[in-house]
Amino acid sequence: MSDTTQKLEQQREAAKELVEFRDMAQRLASNSDFRRLIHDEYMVKDAARLAGMAGDPILDPQQRTDAMQMAMAAGHLRRFLSTTIQRGNKGEDDILAINQDLDEVRAEEAQD
């Protein structure tokens, strides 16, 4: 196996893992328990509550900072899941291209 073939196969395995993670994120997103508990309660309601607390002048500055950081965590989770899906979609496209490249490299190696 040539170095090129080995590198392409490693790239394909990495892309497959991205697709696997994407599929996990999509299964989570379609799970009614996840949607209700994590999306609706945590990412929407609790994040809004915490953001409101962050603006409450009764709290000391550290408590307001903590509340804002906790509210932002929900946004980070949402972004992570979205990025995971986007990366998986790209990985799926990459697998097709890598497979084509592997076919070409193997055909060239067979001719040599």
N, C-alpha and C positions, 0 to 999 in steps of 0.2 A: 504494500500500500504506500503510495507516494505521500509526501508531506501535504501536498495540495488536497488530496483525497481525505487525509486525516483531518485537516483543518475544516474542510467543508462538512464532514460528518460531525465534528464537534460543534460547529455553528448550527447544524440541523438539530442536534440534541438540545442545545440552549434554546432554540426557537420552539421546540416541542414543549419544553418546560414552561415557556411563556404562554403557550396555548393552553396548557393544563391549568395554569393559574387563572387565566381568563375564564375558562370553563367553570372553575370553582367559584369565582366571583359572580358569574352569571347564575349559577345554581343558588348561591346565597341570596342574590337579589330577587330571585323568583320564589324563595321560601317565605311563606306567609308569616312564620314566627320571626324571621330576620327582619322582614319589612315592618312588622308592627313594633317589635322591641327596639331594634337598632336604628332603623330609618326613621320611623314616625316618632318614637319616644325619645331616643337619644339624639339623633342628628337634627331633628326639627324642634320638638318641644323643649327638651332639656337645654339644647344650645341656645334657644331664644331666652329661656329663663336665666341662664348664666350670663348671657350678654346684657340682659336687663340689670342683673346684679352688679355687673362691672361698672355701670353708670350710677349706682346708688351712693350718694354722698355720705350716707350713714356708715358705710363700711370704711375700714381704714385702707390706705393705698395698697398694702400687700394683699388684702382680701379682694379688692377690686381687680388687681393684676391676676391673682389666682383664678378668679371667676372668668376673666377674659381668656386666659390661656386654656381653661377647661372647655370653654365654648368653642375656641378655635380647634380643639382636638377633634371635634365632630367634623369640621370642615376638612381637616387633614385626612380623616378616615374616608370621607366621601371622595376626596381627590385621589387617594391611594387606590380605591376600588375602580374609579373611572380610568386612571392611568393603567392599572392592571389589565383592564379590558382592551384599551387602545394598544398596549404593548402586545397582547395576545393576538389581536387582529393583524398587527404588523408581522408578528412571528409566523402566523399562518401564511401570509403572502411570501415571507422569506423562505419558508420550507419549500414552496413550489419552485422558487428561483434556485435554491440550493440543489434540489433534486435534478433540475435541468443542468446545472453546472456539473454536478457529479456524473451525470450521464455523458456529458461532453468530455470530461477529464478521463473517465474510464474508457471511452471510445478511443481517445488519443493514446492512452497507455496500451491499449490492446494492439494498436497499429505499430507501436515501437517494438 
